[in-house]
Amino acid sequence: MVDVLGWRCHYGIITPSTNTVVQPEYEALRPVGVTNHIARMHIPNDPVASDADFNELIRRIDAAIEPALERILTAEPDHIILGISAESVWNGGMEAARAIRARVDRMTGGLPFTQAADALPGALKALGISGPIGLVTPYFPVAHAHLAAYLAEIGCEVVAAKHLERRGPVDIARTPLAELRAAITEVNRPEARAIIQFGANLPMGALAASAETWLGKPVIAINTATYWHALRSQGITDRIRGLGRLMEEC
């Protein structure tokens, strides 16, 4: 028997308790017959003022995966989504992502699972993108080596990056759109074939879609890529206008 409202799919989504962007952005991407169900990974909203602080933030997020999964599994979801992007590739790129998938599989018995590390290569392939890219994140510089190594592993070279060094988990969602627009413009080198944004609490979905019109190239918001991948993995192929090339064309 299928869920009455989520008759096509109902997603169990785990995201940090401090994240105020994933839930509304995923809702904006949700077609009829699909439902989203959120479990919060408890972390404190402690200040982030250094690379060491940021490393500690990632450690806390990692430790919160299993408790959040335990909660969301009581809703009997069809598919699990990890609504956090840095965690997906920290300390090992695709190898780190495979380790997270193994942890999730042990708890879910092998439910379909989507995380940013798997979604982004699929999005790039669908858009026909490889090679040089620009990168925008809310992170501290410690994140750069992790992300650049992962992106190289999936066929992308970071030719320009802007790390916004937001001062706390909740503060990421408060990044002014003007600052995000300036960051996109800064990393838009002529050789960059696309702009990629990491940081699931950065409010980039709508801005990325509009930026594609004035840049003339793909601008991939990580929440859009992740949810798109989850939909396509379930055979849900709805095209939604106004949410960027990935949702409109792929």
N, C-alpha and C positions, 0 to 999 in steps of 0.2 A: 504494500500500500504506500502510495507516494504522499508527501506533504501537500496539504490542500493549497497553500499559498505558494510554496516552493516546489511546484509540480515538475519543473525542469531540473532544478538543482537547489539544494540549500547548503550554503557554505558555512563552515566553522572557521572563524578568523581569529587568530591570536595576535595581539598587538600590545605594545607597552601601555601601562595605565596612564602615562603622561601624554600619549599620542592623541591629539584632537583632530587630525587631518585624515587619517586612513578611513575612518568610518564614514564621514560625509563624502569623501571622494569615491569610495567604492559604491556608495548608494547612488551617486550620480551616473555610474557606469552600469548599473544593474538593470537588465531587461525584465520585462514582465515574465512571471513564472519562476523567477530566481529570487532567493532570499538570503540575506547576510546575517550572521549571528556572531557576535563579538564576545570573546573572553579576554580579559585584561591580564597582562603579565605585570605583576606588581613590581614597580621600581620607584624609589623616591625621586622627587624633583630637586635633586641636589645641584648646586652650581657646578658648572664646568668651566675651568679657567686654565687648563693645561692639557698637554697630551696625556699625562698620567691620569687626570680626572676622566678623560674620554675613554681610556682603556678600562677604567673601573666601571664606567657606565655600560660598556659592552659586556663586561663580565657579569654584571647584575642582570642584564637582559638575557644572557645565555642561561643563567641559573633559573630563570623564571619560565622557561619553555614548558617543562613537564607539568608544573602545577596548572598553568593555563590550559594545556591540552586536556588534563584530567577534567577540568570544569566544562569545556566545550563539548567533550565527547558525550556528556549526559544528554545533549540535544540530538544525538544521533545524526550528525551531519553526513552529507554525501562526499564532501571534499574539504580538505584542510588548506587554508592559506596562511602563510607566515607574513604578517603585515609589518615587517621591519626589514630593511635592506642591508645595512652594514653587517649585521649578525650573519647574514647568509654567506658572506665571502671572507670573514675575518680569519686571519691566520691560516691561509691555505687555499683561497680561491675555490675552484670546483671541488677539490678534495674536502675542504671544510663544508661545502654545501652537501656533499654526499654523506658526511658524518651526521649533519643535522637531519637529513632525510632518514638515515638509519634509526636515529633516536625517535623520530616521529613514527616511523613504521612499527617500532617495537611497542609503542603505546596504542596505535590505531589498528594494528593488524593489517597494515598495508593499504589504508584508504588513499585515494588519489590525493596528491600533495603538490602545492605550488609555492615556490619561494623565488625571490628576486634573481638569484644566481641562475636558475633554470629559465626564468621568464625572459630575461634580457636577450640571451642568444636567439631565442625563438622570435622575438620582436625584430631584432636586427636582420635575421634571415628573411623574415616576411617583407621587410622594407628594402631588402637588397643592399644593406649597409655593411661595410667592413673598412678597415684601415683607420685613418686619422679621425679623431673625434675631440670635441670639447667636453669638459666635465664640470658640473656644478654640484656642490654639496654644502650641507650646513656644518660639516665636521671640522675638527682640528687637523693640523698637518699630519699627525700620526696616521691618519686614515689613508693618506695618498698612496703609500707603498702598497698597502693591501688592495686598494681599488685598481691601481695601475697594473699590478701583477695579474689580477683577475681579468681585467679588460684585455690585456695582452694574450691571455690564455684563450679568449674567445674571439681573437682576431682584430682587436682594436688598439690603436696607439693613441695615448693621451698627448695631444699637442698643446693643450692649454687647459688649466684647471683653476677654479675659484672655490676655495674652502672658506665659508663665511664665518666660521668660529663662533657659532651661537653659544650663549653662556649658560645654557641649561636645557634639559629635554623639552619642557613646555615652551621655552623661548624660541625653539625652532619654528613652531607654528605661528609665531608672532612676527616672523620676518616680513618686512614691508614688501609689497609687490614691486615697488619701484627699485628696491635693492635687488630683487630677483631678476628683474628686467635688465638692470645694469650688469649683473653677473653673466647672464646669457650673452649679452652684447660683447662683454670682455673676452669670453672664450670662443667667440665666433670667428676663428681664424679662417682665411680663405680656403685653406686646404682641408679643414674639418668637414667631413661628410655628414655629420650629425652632431647634435648636442645631447648629452646624456645627463640626467639628474638623478643622484642618489639622495637618500634621506627621506623616509616615508612620512615624516611629520612636517616636511616642507610643503607649503601649499602651492604646488606647481602645476597641478593637472590642467586647470583652465588656462593659465598663462602659457604653458607649453603649447597647447593647441593653437592659441592665437599667435604665438611667436612664429609658428611654422609659416604663417601667411606673410610676415614681413622679413623673415630670413630666407625663405625659399628652400628650406631643407628640414628634415625631420628633427623635432625636439622631443625626446623621449622622457616623459615623466615616469619615475619608477612605479608609482602606484597604478598608473594607467597600464604599463607593460605587465605588471603582475596580475592585475585583474583580467586583462585581455587574455593572458595565457591560461588562467583558470577557466575562463569561459570556453576558449577554443579547445582546451583539453577535455571538456565535457561535450564537445560537439555542438556548442551553442555559437552560432555564426552571425548573430544579429549585427548589423552595421548601425552605428549611432552617430548621427551628424553633429558637428560642433565640438567633438571631443578629441580631435586630432586624427592624423592620417591612419594611425594604427587601428583605431576603432572604426574609422570610416571606410577603409579600403582593404584591410587584411583579415 
